[in-house]
């Protein structure tokens, strides 16, 4: 019984110390990630990549629709058309993955 109690006390102590150290490390990582994301160079690169991705998606849609013809579902064609119009009027923001209901 004495050994079992010593073992349980060791496990509890290890858990408490590990949790505290883990939380501190998590906070450090969170702070570093926030600083990285707020870096102007990183933000500009991410915005450029997003813009290029939208351009390539539009070009890919045209290539595929030329090859596939009218077999592209109307919902997809309408969504791409809507996003293209919105990008030209609203500064490039898109709403992929959101519900319109």
C-alpha positions as CSV (number, residue, x, y, z in Angstrom):
1,X,0.0,0.0,0.0
2,X,2.8,2.4,0.8
3,X,4.4,1.9,-2.6
4,X,1.1,2.4,-4.3
5,X,0.5,5.7,-2.5
6,X,4.0,6.8,-3.3
7,X,3.4,5.9,-7.0
8,X,0.1,7.8,-7.1
9,X,1.7,10.8,-5.4
10,X,4.5,10.8,-8.0
11,X,2.0,10.6,-10.9
12,X,-0.1,13.4,-9.5
13,X,3.0,15.6,-9.0
14,X,4.3,14.8,-12.5
15,X,1.0,15.6,-14.0
16,X,0.7,18.9,-12.2
17,X,4.2,20.0,-13.1
18,X,3.9,18.8,-16.7
19,X,0.6,20.5,-17.2
20,X,2.0,23.8,-15.9
21,X,5.1,23.5,-18.1
22,X,2.9,22.5,-21.0
23,X,0.6,25.4,-20.6
24,X,3.6,27.8,-20.5
25,X,5.0,26.3,-23.7
26,X,1.6,26.5,-25.4
27,X,1.4,30.2,-24.5
28,X,4.9,30.8,-25.9
29,X,4.0,29.1,-29.2
30,X,0.7,31.0,-29.4
31,X,2.6,34.3,-28.9
32,X,5.2,33.4,-31.5
33,X,2.5,32.4,-34.0
34,X,0.6,35.7,-33.4
35,X,3.8,37.7,-33.9
36,X,4.6,35.8,-37.1
37,X,1.1,36.3,-38.5
38,X,1.2,40.0,-37.8
39,X,4.5,40.5,-39.6
40,X,3.8,42.7,-42.6
41,X,6.0,40.6,-44.9
42,X,4.1,37.5,-44.0
43,X,0.7,39.2,-44.4
44,X,1.7,40.6,-47.8
45,X,2.9,37.2,-49.0
46,X,-0.3,35.5,-47.8
47,X,-2.5,38.1,-49.5
48,X,-0.5,37.7,-52.7
49,X,-0.8,34.0,-52.6
50,X,-4.5,34.2,-52.0
51,X,-5.0,36.6,-54.9
52,X,-2.9,34.4,-57.2
53,X,-4.9,31.3,-56.1
54,X,-8.1,33.1,-57.0
55,X,-6.7,34.0,-60.4
56,X,-5.5,30.5,-61.2
57,X,-8.8,29.1,-60.1
58,X,-10.6,31.4,-62.5
59,X,-8.3,30.4,-65.3
60,X,-8.6,26.7,-64.5
61,X,-12.4,27.1,-64.5
62,X,-12.3,28.5,-68.0
63,X,-10.0,25.8,-69.3
64,X,-12.1,23.0,-67.8
65,X,-15.4,24.6,-68.9
66,X,-14.0,24.9,-72.5
67,X,-13.1,21.2,-72.5
68,X,-16.1,19.9,-70.6
69,X,-18.6,22.3,-72.2
70,X,-22.1,22.5,-70.6
71,X,-21.4,19.5,-68.3
72,X,-20.3,21.9,-65.5
73,X,-23.1,22.1,-63.0
74,X,-25.0,25.4,-63.1
75,X,-24.4,25.9,-59.3
76,X,-20.7,25.8,-59.8
77,X,-20.8,28.1,-62.8
78,X,-23.0,30.5,-60.9
79,X,-20.8,30.5,-57.9
80,X,-17.6,31.2,-59.9
81,X,-19.4,34.0,-61.8
82,X,-20.6,35.5,-58.5
83,X,-17.1,35.3,-57.0
84,X,-15.5,36.9,-60.1
85,X,-18.0,39.8,-60.0
86,X,-17.5,40.2,-56.2
87,X,-13.7,40.2,-56.5
88,X,-13.8,43.0,-59.0
89,X,-16.2,45.1,-56.9
90,X,-15.3,44.2,-53.3
91,X,-11.5,44.1,-53.3
92,X,-11.1,40.3,-53.8
93,X,-12.8,38.9,-50.7
94,X,-14.5,35.6,-51.3
95,X,-17.0,33.5,-49.3
96,X,-16.2,30.0,-50.3
97,X,-17.5,27.5,-47.8
98,X,-20.2,29.7,-46.4
99,X,-23.9,29.0,-46.5
100,X,-26.3,31.2,-48.4
101,X,-29.3,29.9,-46.6
